[in-house]
Every structure is written in structure tokens, then in C-alpha cells.
Amino acid sequence: MKVVYYIVFFFWYLLSLLPLRFLYIFSDVLYYPLYYCIRYRRKVVRQNLTGSFPDKNEKELIHIEKQYYHFFCDYMIETIKLFSISKKQLKRRMTFGGIDEIVKKLEEENKNFCFIYLGHYCNWEWIASLPYWVPEDILCGQIYHPLYNKAFDRLFLRLRNQFGGECISMKETLRRIIELKRAKQKTIIGFISDQAPKWNSIHHWTDFFHRETPVFIGTEKIGKQVDALIYYADVKRIKRGYYHCEFKQLTDNAKAVPDFQLTDMYIHNLERMISAVPQYWLWSHKRWKRTKEEWIRRQQEEKEKK
């Protein structure tokens, strides 16, 4: 795996040295074999789009589908560019709003944590540059799921850690947050919460694009334990290679919000954001592979075993 890591790193780093305007040419060329020849997860993308937009006809769905693959190619080369992009260039291309409000509330309301709901929308890898915009005494972190391929997991950890933030494994989330709480370290943590939880991690279902969908509840559950400010990230692609992320508050008193309501609020805002410009979400992810009917059946089987 070390050999694979260094080989991939070497070629990706060399590629990243090219200006983005040339890398976008490569992205435009890559689109054709990816979409027409390799047909990467096209069946999954089409199923997801069809179920999510029942009011759109086939022509409209194919248009979104093609736009998605064009963007996905851009996402890949933009992520590779992170190996060598300068701080100045990245701050010009990935901007943030609402940070001053978060910093002010952390201080005035004597809070140690701000949790931010994120999604796989626009270029989520570039959002890891948030530490460039935050005062040095505030730690920035992000919860991540380790990749099965160890070499690529190491590569992406290198990319995400280079901005000064901290990547926290999902399994270590609660332990690490408790450590930060004891240290009274003011911290902003991003939770990408739009993936499908495993069967044993499903505790709540909500309506998401016309389907009952299992969702992670860890953000609000832990947020209530540590009395965190809760925000979500409203992200827009301004133009090719330029993004803006606006942090919008859901609550400054998580404990007072009924269980699951914050999660539902996040899902509602995520769906609204995706519906406005759908091609920028990760449609190739098997988001609806677990159904409530199957979950109920598994729950009943577990009860019978006991």
C-alpha cells in the first residue's frame, strides 16, 4: 500500500502543478469515456434522478445526468489540484460567509462547539480549507469515514489535513469531542451527514426526495450533549472553479429542540439546495439502497432471536 500511495501521490502531484484552465480541458476530455464508455454507475444515477424528480421527463433527466458527470469530472481534477494549490488561490476560489457570526456566538454565549451539517454538494473537499478563514485559537475539524483502500485513505487524509484542520474518524467522534470539551477548546466541526447509515446505525427515517430515507442523527445527538451551536452549509457554485459556502444557523439551543427535528431541518435544507441546482450533488452514491420495509423486517427478526 505504501508503494501505491507514493506512485499515486507522485502522478497526482505532477498533474496538480498544471493551471486549472488546463486541467479543465482534461476534465472535458475525461467526461466522454467516463459517461459513454465506462458508464460509471450510470444505472445508479438514473435510478436516483428518476425517483427524486418524478415530475421531469426523460429528456430533462438525461440533461441533469450529463451535467452531473461533467461536474463529477471537474470535482476530480479540482481535488487533485489541492496537492499544490496555494493558500491565496484557494481563498479566492473557495469563500465562506457567516464565520464572524459563529465566532461571535461562541464567545458571547460561552459555547465550546459549533456543529455544521454538510453534504456531498459542490466540491466538499475544498470546504476543508475553512481553517484559513477562522481565528487560530478555534480548532476546525471534520468527521470522516475511512476509505477501504488504505493508500487512497492516506492520500485524502493528507489533502484534508493540510489546511490546519483535524480529521476525526467516525468511530472516534464522541471520544474526541469529549476530550476537546474537557480541554475547553473552542471548535467548529463539520459533519457530512447525507450518506446512508449501516443497518445497525439507523434510528430515524425522514422524507428525502419523495422516499422514506434513513439518516444519521449523530450531529444533533452529540450536539445536545455538548450544547453546540448548530448550523448548516448552504453551498453554491458561482462559476467553474469558484464556490461560496454560507453558514446558516439552525439553533443556538440544541437541547430545546425536539429529537430528530434538527436532522429533519437539515434534510429539508439539503433537498432545497439540491433541487435548485441538482447536478452538483453526488448522485452516483447508492443513497436509497436500504428501505424501511427491509429495516422493519430486520428489527422483527432481531426481536424474535431475543
Buried (B, 14 or more C-beta within 10 A) or exposed (E): EEEBBEEBBEEBEEBBEBEBEEBBEBBEEBBEEBBEEEEEBBEBBBBBBEEBBEEBEEEEBEEBBEBBBBBBBBBBBBBBBBBBBEEEBBEEBBBBEBBEBBBEBBEEEEBBBBBBBBBBBBBBBBBBBBBBBBEEEBBBBBBBEBEEEEBBBBBBBBBBBBBBBBBBEBEEBBEBBEEBBEEEBBBBBBBBBBBBBEEEEBBBBBEBBEBEBBBBBBBBBBBBBBBBBBBBBBBBBEEEBEBBBBBBBBBBEBEEBEEBEBBBBBBBBBBEBBEEBBBBBBBBBEBBEBBEEEBEEBEEEEEEEE
